[in-house]
């Protein structure tokens, strides 16, 4: 079994890898292992986990994972939305579409780490984009709200859920919270994704699909 370490932004992404990606990739001889980014280490040795505060923090975590010689590859699952401003290429990112921006930042990130076993992935624009793949399933999680129509209207406004933009009020998570104030990412995020199904997510999210295809190829 080929071990792949995935540096993830938080608990939701960790659960997503364990509950969804593992089930799929194990059949292909790939064992994806999520590792939540450490945000701070205090003198007593305790770690605070989750969230990206700076690129220095990310770089340290990735380099630590690369020291595991038993891992075939190291990758990431970080949101493009609110990426730390000190990220490689952040100040020179192109003005093109979200896929161009993500590819550029991933290339800059990969170049900075400069290791043959490292291949970064940035979620466009954030994890909550996946909740727009099937609005009916997402709305079903909040039966008391009756917001399916509004959710579907948002989805219909974009070619892909990944294109739902990253504005302060228009990012996927902000739109979800506006419709469903009780939305809790760790609780609902992976539950919705599990119900939607990996293949449906891949069909709607091309950048995500490219990453999964790469992961699948590691099993050969």
Protein Blocks (a to p, Z undefined) as FASTA:
>chain_A
ZZdddddfblmlmmmmmmmmmmmmmmnopacddddddfbdcfkopaceedjfbfklmmmm
mmmmmmmmkbmbdcddddfehpafkbghklmccfbdfklmmmmmmmmmmmmnopakbccd
dddfbfklmmmmpmmlmmmmmmmnopmmmmmmmmmmpfbfklpccbfklgmklmmmmmmm
mbcfklmmmmmmmmnopklmmmmmmmlmmmmmmmmmmmZZ
